[in-house]
Amino acid sequence: MDVSPWRTEQGRLARHNQLVLLARGEGDLADFARDVLAGRAKPEDVLYRSYLDEKTLAAAHASVDDWLALPGTEREAAIAGAAEATRAEITALVALDVSEPEPGPEAEPGPEADEHDFGAGFMKSGW
């Protein structure tokens, strides 16, 4: 069984750099990235807690719908190229020289690790 390239040392550094870049922005994704960098959240928490606003969730739903609407041959081609694209993305992120931003004054401690907010409408029954 292959190890996910994101679980390698390079992959972890790439994810860190990706979060630093996101944290420099504004909005719900930037807030989430800052929480992860500050240790108040884990990357997988985006699946269990309501970090994303309705506009971001709608964009994610639209992307999934676009993927499902692709002809099978296009999806197969994308899947076949996914491993190489992931390695290229990790390599590019690792090559970046980023420094972690200071957390903003609005930053608050996150909920306990075992608390999950399932109230968000981020799951779609058609998936």
C-alpha positions as CSV (number, residue, x, y, z in Angstrom):
1,M,0.0,0.0,0.0
2,D,1.4,3.4,-1.0
3,V,1.8,6.1,1.6
4,S,0.0,9.4,0.7
5,P,2.6,11.9,-0.6
6,W,1.0,14.4,1.8
7,R,2.1,12.2,4.8
8,T,5.8,12.3,3.8
9,E,8.2,14.9,5.3
10,Q,8.0,16.9,2.0
11,G,4.2,16.6,2.0
12,R,3.9,17.9,5.5
13,L,6.1,20.9,4.7
14,A,4.1,21.5,1.5
15,R,0.8,21.5,3.6
16,H,2.4,23.9,6.1
17,N,3.4,26.3,3.3
18,Q,0.0,26.0,1.7
19,L,-1.6,26.9,5.1
20,V,0.7,29.9,5.5
21,L,-0.2,31.2,2.1
22,L,-3.9,30.7,2.8
23,A,-3.6,32.4,6.2
24,R,-2.3,35.6,4.5
25,G,-5.7,36.1,2.9
26,E,-9.1,37.0,4.2
27,G,-12.2,35.0,4.7
28,D,-13.2,31.7,6.1
29,L,-10.4,29.7,4.6
30,A,-7.8,32.2,5.8
31,D,-9.4,32.0,9.3
32,F,-9.3,28.2,9.2
33,A,-5.6,28.2,8.1
34,R,-4.7,30.6,10.9
35,D,-6.4,28.3,13.4
36,V,-4.5,25.3,12.1
37,L,-1.2,27.1,12.2
38,A,-1.8,28.3,15.7
39,G,-2.6,24.7,16.8
40,R,-6.3,25.4,17.6
41,A,-7.5,23.1,14.7
42,K,-6.2,20.3,12.6
43,P,-6.6,20.3,8.8
44,E,-9.2,17.5,8.9
45,D,-11.4,19.6,11.2
46,V,-12.8,21.3,8.2
47,L,-14.8,18.1,7.7
48,Y,-16.3,18.1,11.1
49,R,-16.7,21.8,12.2
50,S,-18.5,24.7,10.6
51,Y,-15.5,26.7,9.4
52,L,-16.8,27.5,5.9
53,D,-19.5,30.0,5.1
54,E,-22.4,29.3,2.7
55,K,-20.6,31.0,-0.3
56,T,-17.5,28.8,0.1
57,L,-19.7,25.7,0.6
58,A,-21.7,26.5,-2.5
59,A,-18.5,26.8,-4.5
60,A,-17.3,23.4,-3.2
61,H,-20.7,21.9,-4.1
62,A,-20.5,23.4,-7.6
63,S,-17.0,21.9,-8.1
64,V,-18.2,18.5,-7.1
65,D,-21.2,18.8,-9.4
66,D,-18.9,19.9,-12.3
67,W,-16.7,16.8,-11.6
68,L,-19.7,14.5,-11.7
69,A,-20.9,16.1,-14.9
70,L,-17.6,15.3,-16.7
71,P,-17.6,12.5,-19.2
72,G,-16.1,9.3,-17.8
73,T,-13.1,9.5,-20.1
74,E,-12.2,13.0,-18.8
75,R,-12.6,11.8,-15.2
76,E,-10.4,8.7,-15.9
77,A,-7.7,10.9,-17.4
78,A,-7.8,13.3,-14.4
79,I,-7.5,10.3,-12.0
80,A,-4.6,8.8,-14.0
81,G,-2.7,12.1,-13.8
82,A,-3.6,12.9,-10.2
83,A,-0.5,11.3,-8.7
84,E,1.9,13.2,-10.9
85,A,-0.1,16.5,-10.4
86,T,0.0,15.9,-6.6
87,R,3.8,15.4,-6.6
88,A,4.2,18.5,-8.7
89,E,2.1,20.5,-6.3
90,I,4.0,19.3,-3.3
91,T,7.4,20.1,-5.0
92,A,6.2,23.6,-5.9
93,L,4.9,24.3,-2.4
94,V,8.1,23.0,-0.7
95,A,10.2,25.3,-3.0
96,L,8.4,28.4,-1.6
97,D,10.1,30.5,1.0
98,V,7.2,31.4,3.4
99,S,7.2,32.6,6.9
100,E,4.3,32.0,9.2
101,P,2.1,35.1,9.8
102,E,1.3,36.3,13.3
103,P,-2.1,35.3,14.5
104,G,-4.6,38.2,14.5
105,P,-6.1,39.7,17.6
106,E,-9.5,38.2,16.7
107,A,-8.0,34.7,17.2
108,E,-9.8,32.7,19.9
109,P,-9.1,29.3,21.3
110,G,-10.9,26.6,19.4
111,P,-13.4,24.0,20.8
112,E,-12.2,20.8,22.4
113,A,-10.8,18.2,20.0
114,D,-13.7,15.9,20.4
115,E,-16.4,18.5,19.8
116,H,-17.9,18.4,16.3
117,D,-20.3,20.9,14.8
118,F,-22.5,18.9,12.5
119,G,-24.9,21.7,11.9
120,A,-23.4,23.0,8.7
121,G,-24.9,21.9,5.4
122,F,-21.6,20.8,4.0
123,M,-22.6,17.3,3.1
124,K,-24.8,16.7,0.1
125,S,-26.8,13.5,0.0
126,G,-26.3,13.1,-3.8
127,W,-22.6,12.5,-3.3
